[in-house]
Amino acid sequence: MRAYDIILKKRNGQELTETEIKHLVLGYAEGKIPDYQLAAFNMAVYFRGLTPGETLALTMAMIESGETVSLKDIPGIKVDKHSTGGVGDTTTLVLAPLVAAAGIPVAKMSGRGLGHTGGTIDKFESIPGFKTDVTIKAMIEAVKTVGAAIVGQTGNLVPADKKLYALRDVTATVDSLPLIASSIMSKKLAAGADALVLDVKTGDGAFLKGMDEALQLAKTMVEIGEGAGRETVAVITNMDQPLGKAIGNSLEIAEAILTLQGKGPADLTELSLELGGWMLYLAKAAVNVEAGRAKLQQLIHNGDALEKLAQLIKSQEGDYRVIADLTILPQANTIVTVKAITAGFVQRIKAETVGIGAMMLGAGRETKEAIIDLSAGIVLEKKVGDWVERGEDLAILHTNLEQDSHQVAKVQEMLLNAYDIKPEPVVRQRLIQGYVTKEGVHYY
């Protein structure tokens, strides 16, 4: 079997067999097939697409290229959650302790941030002492003891995906839907959960900005999950404005703590309860999503969710006093306000612009090697639909850059331009647009 013939077959629009796909992926992962042939294959896939069977075969071949995590020693149904990335996406910080407080084991392997989308690991590491670099064995023990653990992804998980993604990044094939879906799902399936809840973002702050693309990605990932024997649901959510008010690592931890105290932003609370409701439903801990949401709401109200966060932080050697004293978190030296130059209703907030602004203040990485400032970020004082007076605060910038620096001035200007303010009221878009299961698409 030759790589050339497999590439030719896909270039001509023919369906590849599982054996052919496995030969290509494993051969590339082992260094037996060169970059230029996989680059050609990626481009053929970009233009020709993949069938559901091919996409599943590609995903399973990538999983086979490395180690997999077994969670069988943890009792109960393990449900994982994944977000396709957005701005101010704090849900994992809320969901891990919240769902664990409901008795559902949460073994979460997460990554670091790159660009304007934040990484869960960076956020948790803004808690003084919190350790994410732990072994799989230690993670499993923590979940059995506390009910939840948040750890960094192991380097031996899906090595083929790392190589393929790096190649896609330099060959203009990143935005191929089947390649995106197989990349995400290979990592999720290799991490060992029994069921998956996917948060697929659409809108300005999302990777896939159009609803049609987001729906197609959601359908493809659900097909892969179900094909691999894992019950999978994808929730379609709006990222036309940042989620919550905080963008930045320690700022988002603070916001998650407030949310678990019942004092968080309405949109972050709504989405956390929706995704958590699905997690409880798939774990057979609720008769439906509505019952799951109600159960989680009660766990916030009675303080159990916040107590579970304290246990999670303590088990990973973090300073759990943070749940009662947010000043323990890293604090920026420079606080700068962005004030409205006109009165009116906030029509929209360009989420991607806000995310890039937070990155420029130090909250994100432009390159993988960059060091981030855990205290930096942006807090939005006004959201879509809010009335704002001229001179009133729109946003607050947190940074350790000098207040009069060009970079800070640039971010202030960007934030002003990110806000669209007009005299007429605006109808807020629905945050949760719908969901996708193996039965199809369901709109709210």
VMD Tcl script that draws the C-alpha trace (Angstrom):
set ca {
  {0.00 0.00 0.00}
  {1.45 3.37 -1.09}
  {0.67 6.78 0.35}
  {0.66 8.13 -3.22}
  {-2.26 5.88 -4.22}
  {-4.28 6.84 -1.13}
  {-3.77 10.56 -1.82}
  {-4.71 10.07 -5.48}
  {-7.88 8.22 -4.51}
  {-9.00 11.01 -2.17}
  {-8.01 13.71 -4.69}
  {-10.33 12.02 -7.18}
  {-13.21 12.07 -4.70}
  {-13.29 8.38 -3.85}
  {-13.98 7.04 -0.36}
  {-11.00 5.65 1.52}
  {-11.09 2.47 3.56}
  {-10.33 2.31 7.27}
  {-7.13 0.41 6.44}
  {-5.95 3.09 4.01}
  {-6.57 5.91 6.48}
  {-4.84 4.01 9.29}
  {-1.83 3.32 7.03}
  {-1.51 7.03 6.26}
  {-2.00 8.35 9.81}
  {0.11 5.81 11.68}
  {2.80 5.93 9.00}
  {3.01 9.69 9.38}
  {3.02 9.54 13.19}
  {5.91 7.05 13.06}
  {7.89 9.19 10.59}
  {7.57 6.71 7.73}
  {5.50 9.04 5.53}
  {6.88 12.55 4.82}
  {5.26 15.92 5.52}
  {4.72 16.71 1.85}
  {2.50 13.67 1.32}
  {0.33 14.41 4.37}
  {0.15 18.06 3.27}
  {-1.21 16.85 -0.07}
  {-3.67 14.56 1.73}
  {-4.88 17.43 3.95}
  {-5.49 19.63 0.90}
  {-7.36 16.81 -0.84}
  {-9.56 16.46 2.25}
  {-10.04 20.24 2.38}
  {-11.54 20.24 -1.13}
  {-13.13 16.78 -1.29}
  {-14.26 16.39 2.32}
  {-14.64 13.12 4.20}
  {-17.62 10.81 4.61}
  {-18.82 10.08 8.17}
  {-17.11 6.69 7.95}
  {-13.82 8.24 6.84}
  {-13.97 10.90 9.57}
  {-14.54 8.25 12.24}
  {-11.70 6.13 10.82}
  {-9.37 9.15 10.85}
  {-10.29 9.90 14.47}
  {-9.76 6.32 15.62}
  {-6.42 6.09 13.78}
  {-5.20 9.25 15.53}
  {-6.24 7.79 18.89}
  {-4.33 4.59 18.06}
  {-1.15 6.62 17.47}
  {-0.61 7.13 21.22}
  {-1.69 6.26 24.73}
  {-5.28 6.32 25.94}
  {-6.59 7.04 29.43}
  {-8.67 4.41 31.21}
  {-11.12 5.74 33.79}
  {-12.67 2.32 34.52}
  {-11.37 2.38 38.12}
  {-13.59 5.41 38.82}
  {-17.14 4.29 39.67}
  {-20.08 5.76 37.79}
  {-20.61 7.25 34.34}
  {-17.84 9.71 33.47}
  {-19.01 12.66 31.37}
  {-16.55 15.12 29.82}
  {-17.29 18.58 28.47}
  {-15.46 20.39 25.68}
  {-15.80 23.91 24.32}
  {-14.67 24.87 20.83}
  {-13.24 28.04 22.37}
  {-14.41 31.58 22.89}
  {-13.77 34.78 24.83}
  {-14.36 34.73 28.58}
  {-15.41 31.07 28.42}
  {-15.33 30.30 32.13}
  {-17.75 27.35 32.13}
  {-15.23 24.58 32.94}
  {-14.16 26.47 36.07}
  {-17.79 26.44 37.21}
  {-18.81 23.02 35.90}
  {-16.04 20.83 37.33}
  {-16.95 21.46 41.00}
  {-20.67 21.94 40.29}
  {-21.14 18.61 38.50}
  {-18.86 16.83 40.99}
  {-21.04 18.17 43.82}
  {-23.94 16.32 42.16}
  {-22.00 13.07 42.53}
  {-20.80 12.82 38.92}
  {-17.05 12.12 38.65}
  {-15.18 14.79 36.65}
  {-11.74 13.83 35.31}
  {-10.82 16.82 33.17}
  {-7.75 17.04 30.94}
  {-7.36 20.55 29.55}
  {-4.91 22.63 27.57}
  {-3.29 26.04 27.73}
  {-4.47 29.11 25.87}
  {-3.14 30.32 22.55}
  {-4.16 33.58 20.90}
  {-7.35 35.26 22.13}
  {-8.95 32.11 23.58}
  {-7.95 31.30 27.15}
  {-6.80 27.92 28.43}
  {-8.38 26.19 31.41}
  {-4.99 25.12 32.79}
  {-3.68 28.71 32.80}
  {-6.80 29.83 34.63}
  {-6.52 27.23 37.39}
  {-2.79 27.92 37.74}
  {-3.63 31.50 38.71}
  {-4.74 30.02 42.06}
  {-1.54 30.13 44.17}
  {0.00 26.67 44.55}
  {-2.49 24.87 42.27}
  {-0.74 21.98 40.48}
  {-1.96 20.72 37.11}
  {1.14 18.74 36.11}
  {0.10 15.46 37.75}
  {0.12 11.86 36.57}
  {-2.96 10.09 35.24}
  {-2.80 7.77 38.26}
  {-2.84 10.76 40.63}
  {-5.74 12.30 38.68}
  {-7.79 9.11 39.03}
  {-7.07 8.92 42.77}
  {-8.11 12.57 43.18}
  {-11.38 11.94 41.35}
  {-12.10 8.88 43.52}
  {-11.39 10.89 46.67}
  {-12.73 14.38 45.89}
  {-14.92 13.78 42.84}
  {-13.01 16.02 40.43}
  {-9.55 16.80 39.08}
  {-8.23 19.27 36.48}
  {-4.92 18.29 34.88}
  {-2.81 19.21 31.86}
  {-2.92 17.01 28.78}
  {-0.24 14.34 28.61}
  {2.19 14.58 25.71}
  {1.59 10.94 24.78}
  {-2.09 11.45 24.05}
  {-2.86 11.46 20.30}
  {0.63 12.38 18.99}
  {-0.61 12.06 15.39}
  {-2.97 14.98 15.99}
  {-0.13 17.21 17.18}
  {1.86 16.48 14.01}
  {-1.16 16.82 11.72}
  {-2.28 20.08 13.33}
  {1.18 21.63 13.02}
  {1.14 20.69 9.33}
  {-2.38 22.05 8.80}
  {-1.29 25.29 10.45}
  {1.33 25.99 7.76}
  {-0.56 24.60 4.75}
  {-3.83 26.61 4.98}
  {-5.92 23.58 5.94}
  {-6.79 24.44 9.56}
  {-10.40 25.30 8.73}
  {-11.41 21.94 7.26}
  {-14.50 20.77 9.18}
  {-13.74 17.02 9.14}
  {-10.13 17.70 10.17}
  {-11.28 20.02 12.98}
  {-13.84 17.47 14.18}
  {-11.42 14.54 14.17}
  {-8.75 16.62 15.93}
  {-11.10 17.60 18.77}
  {-12.77 14.21 19.12}
  {-9.56 12.17 19.02}
  {-8.34 13.98 22.15}
  {-11.71 13.76 23.90}
  {-12.19 10.05 23.17}
  {-8.61 9.22 24.15}
  {-9.21 10.89 27.53}
  {-11.53 8.04 28.54}
  {-14.95 9.58 29.30}
  {-18.10 7.49 28.79}
  {-20.14 10.39 27.37}
  {-19.45 13.85 25.98}
  {-21.12 17.26 26.11}
  {-19.76 19.62 23.46}
  {-20.21 23.40 23.60}
  {-19.96 24.52 19.97}
  {-19.59 28.30 19.72}
  {-20.81 30.46 16.88}
  {-20.51 34.21 16.29}
  {-17.79 36.86 16.36}
  {-15.71 35.41 19.20}
  {-15.88 31.81 17.95}
  {-13.45 29.90 15.76}
  {-16.34 29.13 13.37}
  {-18.32 32.35 13.11}
  {-21.21 31.17 10.91}
  {-24.18 29.16 12.23}
  {-24.11 26.75 9.27}
  {-20.45 25.88 9.91}
  {-21.02 25.48 13.65}
  {-23.98 23.17 13.04}
  {-21.99 21.06 10.59}
  {-19.11 20.76 13.05}
  {-21.55 19.82 15.83}
  {-23.22 17.15 13.68}
  {-19.85 15.72 12.63}
  {-18.55 15.50 16.20}
  {-21.77 13.89 17.44}
  {-21.50 11.31 14.62}
  {-17.90 10.56 15.63}
  {-18.77 10.23 19.33}
  {-21.74 7.98 18.70}
  {-19.73 5.96 16.16}
  {-17.10 5.39 18.84}
  {-19.75 4.17 21.28}
  {-19.94 7.30 23.46}
  {-23.23 9.10 23.95}
  {-22.59 12.61 22.64}
  {-24.55 15.86 22.53}
  {-23.48 19.24 21.14}
  {-25.00 22.47 22.45}
  {-24.83 25.43 20.03}
  {-24.10 28.68 21.87}
  {-23.74 32.31 20.85}
  {-20.32 33.97 21.15}
  {-21.22 37.30 19.51}
  {-20.22 38.93 22.80}
  {-17.85 37.60 25.48}
  {-19.37 35.19 27.99}
  {-19.70 36.70 31.45}
  {-17.83 39.89 32.29}
  {-14.25 38.72 32.91}
  {-11.61 37.92 30.28}
  {-8.29 36.85 31.77}
  {-7.02 34.07 33.99}
  {-7.33 35.17 37.64}
  {-10.27 37.42 36.71}
  {-12.17 34.41 35.36}
  {-11.36 32.33 38.45}
  {-12.84 35.15 40.56}
  {-15.93 35.20 38.33}
  {-16.31 31.40 38.60}
  {-16.18 31.64 42.40}
  {-18.84 34.37 42.36}
  {-20.97 32.18 40.08}
  {-20.71 29.24 42.49}
  {-21.78 31.67 45.24}
  {-24.88 32.50 43.19}
  {-23.59 36.00 42.37}
  {-22.20 35.43 38.87}
  {-23.22 37.00 35.54}
  {-26.58 35.78 34.23}
  {-25.23 34.46 30.93}
  {-22.37 32.47 32.49}
  {-24.78 31.01 35.05}
  {-27.31 30.12 32.34}
  {-24.77 28.33 30.14}
  {-23.14 26.52 33.07}
  {-26.53 25.18 34.18}
  {-27.42 24.14 30.62}
  {-24.17 22.25 29.99}
  {-24.22 20.82 33.51}
  {-27.83 19.73 33.06}
  {-26.81 17.77 29.99}
  {-23.87 16.23 31.88}
  {-26.21 15.01 34.64}
  {-28.68 13.68 32.09}
  {-26.02 11.71 30.19}
  {-24.69 10.41 33.53}
  {-28.20 9.09 34.32}
  {-28.35 11.37 37.37}
  {-31.35 13.36 36.10}
  {-34.48 12.27 34.20}
  {-34.04 15.17 31.78}
  {-31.94 18.29 31.26}
  {-34.45 20.50 33.10}
  {-34.22 18.29 36.21}
  {-30.43 18.40 35.94}
  {-30.45 22.20 35.82}
  {-32.72 22.39 38.87}
  {-30.48 20.02 40.82}
  {-27.39 22.09 40.02}
  {-29.18 25.32 40.93}
  {-29.89 23.83 44.36}
  {-26.22 22.85 44.81}
  {-25.23 26.48 44.19}
  {-27.94 27.72 46.55}
  {-26.98 25.42 49.45}
  {-23.22 26.01 49.13}
  {-22.27 22.44 48.16}
  {-20.82 23.51 44.79}
  {-18.55 26.11 46.38}
  {-17.41 23.61 49.02}
  {-16.59 21.13 46.25}
  {-14.41 23.77 44.57}
  {-12.53 24.24 47.85}
  {-11.96 20.47 48.04}
  {-10.76 20.38 44.42}
  {-8.31 23.25 44.98}
  {-7.01 21.73 48.23}
  {-6.50 18.28 46.65}
  {-4.28 19.87 43.98}
  {-2.28 21.84 46.58}
  {-3.85 25.20 45.79}
  {-4.76 27.88 48.33}
  {-8.42 27.03 48.91}
  {-8.92 30.16 51.06}
  {-9.42 31.92 47.72}
  {-13.11 30.95 47.75}
  {-13.62 33.41 50.61}
  {-10.90 35.93 49.76}
  {-10.46 36.81 46.08}
  {-7.51 39.08 46.87}
  {-5.38 35.92 47.24}
  {-5.49 35.72 43.43}
  {-2.81 37.59 41.41}
  {-3.64 41.31 41.24}
  {-2.56 43.67 38.44}
  {-0.68 46.86 39.36}
  {-2.35 49.03 36.73}
  {-6.12 49.52 36.48}
  {-7.39 51.61 33.54}
  {-11.01 52.42 32.72}
  {-12.53 52.67 29.25}
  {-15.34 55.25 29.27}
  {-18.22 55.63 26.84}
  {-17.97 58.63 24.51}
  {-21.68 58.51 23.68}
  {-24.91 57.54 25.45}
  {-27.17 54.75 24.23}
  {-27.85 51.04 24.28}
  {-25.02 48.56 23.71}
  {-25.93 46.90 20.40}
  {-23.00 44.51 20.21}
  {-19.52 43.87 21.60}
  {-16.95 42.47 19.20}
  {-15.83 39.45 21.20}
  {-12.73 38.72 19.16}
  {-11.50 42.32 19.56}
  {-11.96 42.10 23.33}
  {-10.07 38.79 23.39}
  {-7.18 40.23 21.40}
  {-7.15 43.27 23.70}
  {-6.86 41.02 26.77}
  {-4.01 39.15 25.09}
  {-2.19 42.44 24.40}
  {-2.47 43.33 28.10}
  {-0.67 40.07 28.91}
  {-3.56 37.64 29.50}
  {-2.91 35.48 26.42}
  {-0.14 34.06 24.27}
  {0.71 35.17 20.74}
  {3.14 32.23 20.52}
  {3.26 28.91 22.40}
  {6.48 30.01 24.13}
  {5.10 33.31 25.44}
  {4.77 33.85 29.20}
  {1.37 35.11 30.28}
  {0.46 37.52 33.06}
  {-2.08 35.66 35.21}
  {-3.42 38.92 36.70}
  {-4.02 40.68 33.36}
  {-7.30 40.97 31.51}
  {-10.49 42.92 30.99}
  {-13.72 43.20 32.98}
  {-16.75 44.36 30.99}
  {-18.98 46.73 32.94}
  {-21.62 46.86 30.19}
  {-23.05 44.02 28.08}
  {-25.35 43.88 25.04}
  {-28.75 45.46 25.81}
  {-27.45 47.62 28.66}
  {-27.98 51.40 28.70}
  {-24.80 53.45 29.09}
  {-24.38 57.16 29.82}
  {-21.65 59.25 28.20}
  {-18.57 59.08 30.45}
  {-19.74 55.90 32.19}
  {-17.37 52.92 32.48}
  {-17.63 50.39 29.65}
  {-14.73 48.20 30.69}
  {-11.84 48.02 33.15}
  {-8.37 46.98 31.99}
  {-6.09 45.03 34.36}
  {-2.40 44.94 33.43}
  {1.15 45.24 34.70}
  {2.12 47.40 31.73}
  {2.72 51.10 32.41}
  {-0.52 53.07 32.40}
  {0.78 55.56 29.82}
  {2.27 52.88 27.53}
  {1.37 52.76 23.84}
  {0.05 49.20 24.30}
  {-2.48 50.22 26.96}
  {-3.63 53.20 24.88}
  {-4.06 50.90 21.89}
  {-6.21 48.47 23.91}
  {-8.35 51.35 25.22}
  {-8.97 52.42 21.62}
  {-9.74 48.82 20.60}
  {-12.29 48.46 23.41}
  {-14.03 51.69 22.43}
  {-14.29 50.38 18.87}
  {-15.48 46.97 20.10}
  {-18.62 48.55 21.61}
  {-21.41 49.49 19.20}
  {-23.67 51.98 21.03}
  {-26.85 53.44 19.49}
  {-29.93 55.31 20.82}
  {-32.43 52.54 20.09}
  {-32.94 49.47 22.32}
  {-31.72 46.11 21.04}
  {-33.24 42.66 21.30}
  {-30.72 40.38 23.01}
  {-29.89 37.27 21.02}
  {-30.58 33.91 22.61}
  {-27.40 32.57 24.24}
  {-28.27 28.89 23.77}
  {-29.35 28.42 20.17}
  {-30.11 24.69 20.19}
  {-28.53 21.28 20.47}
  {-27.53 18.33 18.30}
  {-27.99 14.67 19.22}
  {-27.86 11.49 17.16}
  {-31.56 12.15 16.42}
  {-30.74 15.47 14.73}
  {-30.82 19.24 15.34}
  {-33.18 20.74 17.92}
  {-33.65 24.52 18.14}
  {-34.71 26.44 21.25}
}
mol new
graphics top color blue
foreach p $ca { graphics top sphere $p radius 0.5 }
foreach p [lrange $ca 0 end-1] q [lrange $ca 1 end] { graphics top cylinder $p $q radius 0.2 }
display resetview
